[in-house]
Amino acid sequence: MYTSDLTEAQKAFIKRTIPMDNWTSKYDFFLIFDAVLYVNKTGCQWRNLPHDYPVWQTVYYYYSVSSI
């Protein structure tokens, strides 16, 4: 979709490395992760995330919680 998105090989590596059995969200883990990578790569504002991703508040929430 976007140049910042993870490849299938990268996703497979993350799935093998990080246990994600407890992921409870209405959104896919990698969709959130790709959105954070998009903001990081492009430098766009959170509110300007493309509509292909979840709403910016959801993405920012997971970003801020994981940054602690």
N, C-alpha and C positions, 0 to 999 in steps of 0.2 A: 504494500500500500504506500508507505512512505520510506524514504531512504534511512530513516532512523529506526525503523522497525527491526526486531530481531528476526534472524533467519530460523528456519526449522531446526537446523543443527544446533544453534545457540539455545533454542528453547529446550531441546532434548537434553543438552548438557545441564541446564539449570534444573530441569526436572529430576535428573539423576543426583544432583549435588545438594539441592535444597529441599527438605521435606515440606510438601505443600498439602498434606492431608487435612490440615485444620483451616484451610482457606474457605471462609464463608462469606461470600459476597454475591450479589446479583450479577456482577461483572466478572469476566474471566481475568485471572491474574495477569496474563500477558497483554491484555488490552490496556490495563492500567499501567503496566510497566512500559509498554510502547508509548503511551501518552506522556509519561514522565521523560522518556528519552527524547521525544519530539520537542518538548519544551527546552530541554537541555541543549539539543543540537541547534535548534532554530533561534533560541533566545526570545521566543514570542511570550506575550503575557498569558497568564493562566486563562483569562477570559477569552482569549483568541484561539483556544484550541479548536481544531477542526471538528465538525459535527460527527465525524466517524468515530470519535472517542466518546467515552461517558462525559457527562457535564463536568465542567472544570472544578466545581466544588468537591466532587467525589474524588477526582484524580489528586487534587491538592491535599485532601484529607489523608489519603494513603501515603502520599509523599511526606507530609509533615509528621505523621505517626511513625513512619520508618526512619525518620531523621533523628530521632531522640537518642 
